[in-house]
């Protein structure tokens, strides 16, 4: 996994997404879509934060009846 690039203090994020599960990734894709750029006139800036390695929840928990 790559280390995040450092940002100058003057940069402001439009959105912080907590969790890189399916919902977090879909939110990032949604923010990257053209509709948000058309509405605001610019592409929104965002970051996805995750505490654990990708897929950690499914490895650590068992769900009865799920694959």
Order of alpha helices (4+ residues) and beta strands (2+ residues): beta-alpha-alpha-beta-alpha
